[in-house]
Amino acid sequence: MKADLHMHTTESDGRLTREQLFKHAKKRGVDMIAITDHDTCKHVDDNYRLANKYGVNYIPGIELSTIYKGKNVHILGYFRDDSYASEGMLKYYRFIKEGRENRAKQFIKNLKKHYDIEIVYQDLLDVSHGIIARPHIAKAIIKHYPKYTHNEVFDKFLGDHTEAFVPSTELSTKEGIELLRRHNAVIILAHPILLKKHIHDDVLAYDYDGIEAIYGLHDTDEMIKYKAIAEERNWLITAGSDYHGIPNDTKHRDVGDVTLQGDDLNRFLEALNEK
């Protein structure tokens, strides 16, 4: 069995709808997927219906956006029960949605101020279906400035090293872990390769259940390193493509390019099925 445990839909910053994603996963020969949209986990019952329709096993998940020392730290949560629909999580979804809307408006101001890049809020509403994220801002920029590619927009204007950057949330990494722990989720540190060097070791010191050791941007040495850390700390290992479906996007992989199999998958599923 092959599982891809990290991907996004139009509910956050992916380009495929939920049904299109199930259909794509089936075509790509993946047996199990976890949909991990940014800061939201909704339509779970319908996702189970789609899973049955396309013959692809489904796990409800989320990619939580947190901040440590002003830098982004993403945490994957996989729900063991229906806690994704609890009042605590619903409150979080509302909090993040409002925060991202305010963030987007500040991005628009910063882009004009620092780079003379001009877009309007309606541009973002036109391309987003729920949570507004940086890929939506990138898409709006490319619409008005087609000379730039998706990667160039992030490198020049939207990365956390740029003058236009606005942090995505006020929730700390510690608070994010605690939120997922309260809601009965398996907690995994996402793509550790993307952590800034000066926070890397501090972030890895937190109490996760596992780490996304198998990731598209990890080379062999990095994968070995993070697997060794997982073994030392008795953590789970996960794998995911981080699929977004964005054309000319070299920072993410296609569904099924990065998968979890064998004993690592069995250990993950055992943890997921714990009560």
C-alpha positions as CSV (number, residue, x, y, z in Angstrom):
1,M,0.0,0.0,0.0
2,K,1.2,3.5,-0.9
3,A,0.1,6.5,1.1
4,D,0.7,10.2,0.3
5,L,0.0,12.1,3.5
6,H,0.4,15.7,2.5
7,M,-1.6,17.6,-0.1
8,H,-3.9,20.6,-0.7
9,T,-7.1,21.4,-2.5
10,T,-9.0,24.6,-3.4
11,E,-10.1,24.7,0.2
12,S,-6.8,26.4,0.9
13,D,-4.0,27.0,-1.7
14,G,-4.3,23.9,-4.0
15,R,-5.6,24.1,-7.6
16,L,-7.8,21.0,-7.7
17,T,-11.1,20.6,-6.0
18,R,-11.5,17.8,-3.5
19,E,-13.2,15.5,-6.1
20,Q,-10.5,16.3,-8.7
21,L,-7.9,15.4,-6.2
22,F,-9.4,12.0,-5.4
23,K,-9.7,11.3,-9.1
24,H,-6.0,12.4,-9.7
25,A,-4.8,10.2,-6.8
26,K,-6.6,7.2,-8.3
27,K,-5.0,7.9,-11.6
28,R,-1.6,8.2,-10.0
29,G,-1.9,4.8,-8.3
30,V,-2.0,6.0,-4.7
31,D,-3.9,3.8,-2.3
32,M,-4.3,6.3,0.6
33,I,-4.3,10.1,0.9
34,A,-4.5,12.6,3.6
35,I,-5.9,16.0,2.6
36,T,-4.1,18.5,4.7
37,D,-5.3,21.9,3.7
38,H,-3.9,24.9,5.5
39,D,-5.6,25.7,8.7
40,T,-8.9,24.1,7.8
41,C,-10.5,20.6,7.9
42,K,-14.0,20.6,6.5
43,H,-16.3,18.5,4.2
44,V,-14.9,15.3,5.8
45,D,-18.1,13.3,5.3
46,D,-18.2,14.2,1.6
47,N,-14.5,13.3,1.4
48,Y,-15.3,9.8,2.7
49,R,-18.0,9.6,0.0
50,L,-15.5,10.6,-2.7
51,A,-13.0,8.1,-1.2
52,N,-15.5,5.3,-1.7
53,K,-16.4,6.6,-5.2
54,Y,-12.8,6.5,-6.4
55,G,-11.5,3.6,-4.3
56,V,-8.9,5.7,-2.5
57,N,-8.5,5.5,1.3
58,Y,-8.8,8.9,3.1
59,I,-7.5,10.4,6.3
60,P,-8.8,13.8,7.5
61,G,-5.9,16.1,8.2
62,I,-4.7,19.7,8.5
63,E,-1.5,21.7,8.0
64,L,-1.4,24.1,10.9
65,S,0.4,27.4,10.4
66,T,2.4,28.4,13.5
67,I,5.2,30.9,14.3
68,Y,8.4,30.4,16.2
69,K,10.6,33.5,16.7
70,G,8.8,35.2,13.8
71,K,9.4,32.4,11.3
72,N,6.9,29.9,9.9
73,V,6.6,26.4,11.3
74,H,4.1,24.0,9.7
75,I,2.6,21.1,11.7
76,L,0.6,18.3,10.2
77,G,-2.3,16.9,12.2
78,Y,-4.1,13.7,11.4
79,F,-7.4,13.3,13.3
80,R,-8.3,10.0,15.0
81,D,-11.9,10.9,15.4
82,D,-14.3,13.8,14.6
83,S,-12.5,16.3,16.7
84,Y,-11.8,18.3,13.5
85,A,-15.5,19.5,13.9
86,S,-15.3,20.4,17.6
87,E,-16.1,23.9,18.7
88,G,-12.4,24.5,19.5
89,M,-11.2,23.6,16.0
90,L,-14.1,25.6,14.4
91,K,-13.1,28.6,16.4
92,Y,-9.5,28.2,15.2
93,Y,-10.6,28.0,11.5
94,R,-12.6,31.2,12.0
95,F,-9.6,32.9,13.7
96,I,-7.2,31.9,11.0
97,K,-9.6,32.9,8.1
98,E,-10.0,36.4,9.6
99,G,-6.2,36.6,10.2
100,R,-5.4,35.6,6.7
101,E,-7.8,38.1,5.2
102,N,-6.1,40.9,7.2
103,R,-2.7,39.5,6.2
104,A,-3.6,39.6,2.5
105,K,-4.7,43.2,2.8
106,Q,-1.4,44.1,4.4
107,F,0.5,42.2,1.7
108,I,-1.3,44.3,-0.9
109,K,-0.1,47.5,0.8
110,N,3.5,46.2,1.2
111,L,3.7,45.0,-2.4
112,K,2.8,48.5,-3.6
113,K,5.0,50.3,-1.1
114,H,8.2,48.2,-1.6
115,Y,8.0,46.8,-5.2
116,D,5.4,49.0,-7.0
117,I,3.4,45.8,-7.5
118,E,-0.3,46.7,-7.6
119,I,-3.1,44.2,-7.0
120,V,-6.5,44.6,-5.3
121,Y,-8.3,42.5,-2.8
122,Q,-10.9,41.4,-5.3
123,D,-8.2,39.7,-7.3
124,L,-7.6,37.4,-4.3
125,L,-11.3,36.7,-3.8
126,D,-11.6,35.8,-7.4
127,V,-9.0,33.0,-7.1
128,S,-9.5,31.7,-3.6
129,H,-12.3,29.5,-2.4
130,G,-11.9,29.8,1.4
131,I,-8.5,30.4,3.0
132,I,-6.5,33.1,1.3
133,A,-2.8,32.1,1.1
134,R,0.3,33.3,-0.6
135,P,-0.2,31.2,-3.8
136,H,-3.4,33.2,-4.3
137,I,-1.5,36.4,-4.0
138,A,1.1,35.0,-6.4
139,K,-1.6,34.1,-8.9
140,A,-3.0,37.6,-8.7
141,I,0.4,39.1,-9.3
142,I,1.1,36.9,-12.3
143,K,-2.3,37.8,-13.8
144,H,-1.2,41.5,-13.8
145,Y,2.5,40.9,-14.3
146,P,2.8,37.8,-16.5
147,K,6.5,38.2,-17.0
148,Y,7.0,36.5,-13.6
149,T,6.8,32.8,-12.9
150,H,5.3,31.4,-9.7
151,N,8.7,30.6,-8.2
152,E,10.0,34.1,-9.1
153,V,7.1,35.8,-7.4
154,F,7.8,33.9,-4.2
155,D,11.6,34.5,-4.4
156,K,11.2,38.2,-5.2
157,F,8.1,39.4,-3.4
158,L,6.4,36.9,-1.1
159,G,9.1,34.9,0.7
160,D,9.7,35.5,4.4
161,H,13.0,37.2,3.4
162,T,11.2,39.9,1.4
163,E,10.2,43.4,2.6
164,A,6.5,42.6,1.7
165,F,6.3,39.5,3.9
166,V,3.6,39.4,6.6
167,P,3.5,36.4,9.1
168,S,0.5,34.2,8.6
169,T,-0.7,33.8,12.2
170,E,-0.1,34.7,15.8
171,L,-0.4,31.1,17.0
172,S,2.9,29.9,18.4
173,T,4.4,26.5,17.6
174,K,3.8,25.4,21.2
175,E,0.2,26.6,21.1
176,G,-0.3,24.8,17.8
177,I,0.9,21.5,19.2
178,E,-1.3,21.9,22.2
179,L,-4.3,22.6,20.0
180,L,-3.8,19.4,18.0
181,R,-3.0,17.4,21.2
182,R,-6.3,18.5,22.7
183,H,-8.2,17.4,19.6
184,N,-6.8,13.9,19.4
185,A,-4.6,14.3,16.4
186,V,-1.4,12.6,15.4
187,I,1.1,15.5,15.4
188,I,3.9,15.6,12.7
189,L,6.5,18.2,12.0
190,A,6.1,19.1,8.4
191,H,9.0,19.5,5.9
192,P,11.8,20.1,8.4
193,I,14.1,21.1,5.5
194,L,12.2,24.4,5.2
195,L,12.9,25.5,8.7
196,K,15.2,28.4,9.0
197,K,18.6,27.3,10.3
198,H,18.6,29.5,13.4
199,I,15.3,27.9,14.7
200,H,15.8,24.4,13.3
201,D,17.1,22.7,16.5
202,D,14.7,24.6,18.8
203,V,11.7,23.6,16.7
204,L,12.8,19.9,16.6
205,A,12.9,19.9,20.4
206,Y,9.2,20.1,20.7
207,D,7.0,17.0,21.5
208,Y,5.7,15.8,18.2
209,D,4.5,12.3,17.4
210,G,6.6,12.2,14.3
211,I,8.4,14.0,11.5
212,E,7.9,14.2,7.7
213,A,11.3,12.7,7.0
214,I,10.4,11.7,3.4
215,Y,9.7,14.9,1.5
216,G,10.3,16.0,-2.1
217,L,12.9,18.6,-1.3
218,H,14.9,16.2,1.0
219,D,18.0,14.7,-0.6
220,T,19.2,11.3,0.5
221,D,21.4,12.6,3.3
222,E,18.6,14.7,4.7
223,M,16.2,11.9,4.6
224,I,18.7,9.7,6.4
225,K,19.3,12.4,9.0
226,Y,15.6,12.9,9.8
227,K,14.9,9.2,9.9
228,A,17.7,8.8,12.4
229,I,16.2,11.6,14.5
230,A,12.9,9.8,14.4
231,E,14.4,6.5,15.5
232,E,16.3,8.2,18.3
233,R,13.2,9.8,19.7
234,N,10.8,7.0,18.9
235,W,8.9,9.2,16.5
236,L,6.8,8.2,13.5
237,I,8.0,8.8,10.0
238,T,5.7,10.2,7.4
239,A,5.9,11.1,3.7
240,G,4.1,13.5,1.5
241,S,4.2,15.2,-1.9
242,D,2.8,18.5,-0.6
243,Y,0.9,18.6,-3.8
244,H,-0.6,21.9,-4.8
245,G,-1.2,21.4,-8.5
246,I,0.3,24.8,-9.5
247,P,1.9,24.9,-13.0
248,N,5.7,25.5,-13.1
249,D,5.9,24.9,-9.3
250,T,9.2,23.2,-8.6
251,K,8.9,23.4,-4.8
252,H,6.2,20.7,-4.5
253,R,5.7,17.3,-6.0
254,D,2.9,15.5,-7.8
255,V,0.6,13.1,-5.9
256,G,2.3,9.8,-5.4
257,D,5.8,11.0,-6.2
258,V,6.6,10.8,-2.4
259,T,4.8,8.0,-0.5
260,L,4.9,6.1,2.8
261,Q,4.9,2.3,2.6
262,G,5.7,-0.8,4.6
263,D,6.6,-0.8,8.3
264,D,6.6,3.0,8.5
265,L,3.1,3.2,7.1
266,N,1.9,0.4,9.4
267,R,3.3,2.2,12.5
268,F,1.6,5.5,11.4
269,L,-1.8,3.7,10.9
270,E,-1.5,2.0,14.3
271,A,-0.9,5.4,15.9
272,L,-3.8,6.8,14.0
273,N,-6.1,4.1,15.2
274,E,-5.2,4.5,18.9
275,K,-8.1,5.6,21.0
